[in-house]
């Protein structure tokens, strides 16, 4: 099983980034996919969730209206489009796959929002 995140980097406040998470080794379309983030000295927090079919999403209040989660089951990939980025969005962003008793994590990608 592998979850490989990409797309992180350094961006100025107000900018945008698109994160990708490529999955392999399991039946991607059966799994709920999520993005979490963890800032230095803080606990990991849930950012966004998308259902297995991609027809339902949920967001943390702090990112509603700015972030969009989506998935492409044909490509085994989940995305996080992040707009209007703020310094407080700085964190390591992790991809998560969950179904029944199975729970997989990626290694994460760093997002830094700074001028």
N, C-alpha and C positions, 0 to 999 in steps of 0.2 A: 504494500500500500504506500502510495506517495501523494503528497499534496505539496506543490511547489508554487510559492508566491513570487510574483514579479511586479515591477512597475513603481516601486517606491523610489524616493529620492528627496532632494531638497527643492522646495518651492516657496515662493514669496506669499505672504498673506494675500488672500483674494484669488489665488491661483487654483489650478485644477490638476488632479492626477487620476489615472485610471489603474487600479490594481487588478491583476489577474491571478487566478489560482488554478493550475492545471492538475487534474486528478488522474490517478491510474491505480490499477490493482484491485478495484472493487466496482460494483455496479452503480455508477455515479447517479443515475436517474432514480435510484431508490432512496437516496439520502437527502435529508434536509441539510442545506449548506448555510454557513454563517461566517461573518467576519467579526473578529474580536480585536481589541487593541489593548496594549499595556504600555503606559507611560512610566518613566523612571520613578521609583518609589511609590507607585500606585498599583492597585489590584487590576487584574485583567477585567475588561468590561465588554459586554456584548454591544456591537455596533449595529449590525443588520442581519436579518435572517430571510431566506427565501425557501419556499416549499419545494418538495422534490419535483413537482411539475412546473414550477416557476410561476404559478398563478396567484401566489400569496406572498406578501412581504411584510416585514415589521422593522422598525428602526428605533434606536435610542432617541430620546427627546433631543439630545444635544446635536444630533445630525439630521433630524427631519427637515426636509426641504432643501438640503444641501447634498446629501449622499443618495445614490441609487444603487441597489444591489440587483443583479440579473444573472442569469445562467444560460448556458447553451449545452443542452444535454447531448447533442450530436458531437460536440467538441470536448465534452467532459471538463468544462471550464466554468468557473464562477467569477464574476467581475464585481468591482466596487468603483463606481464613478464618484469621485469626490470633487465637489465644486465649492467655491467661496471658502477656501481653507483658512483656518485660523491657527494661531500659534498653539492653542490648546489641543489641536488635533495631532500634535507631534506625539508619536508613539511607534512601537513595533506593531504591525498589523498582521494578525494570524488568520489563516483560513481553517475552518472546522467542518468536518463531515460527521453527521450523526444519524443513526438508524437503529432502532431497538437497543441492543446492548453494545453496539459498535460506536466508537467515538474516536475520530482520527484528527490529528493536528498537523499543520505545516510548521516550518521553521520560522516563518515570519519575514516581513520586509519592512525596512525602516522608512518612515515618513517623517520628514522634518520640515516644519513650516516656520520660516524665519526670513527677516529682511537683512 
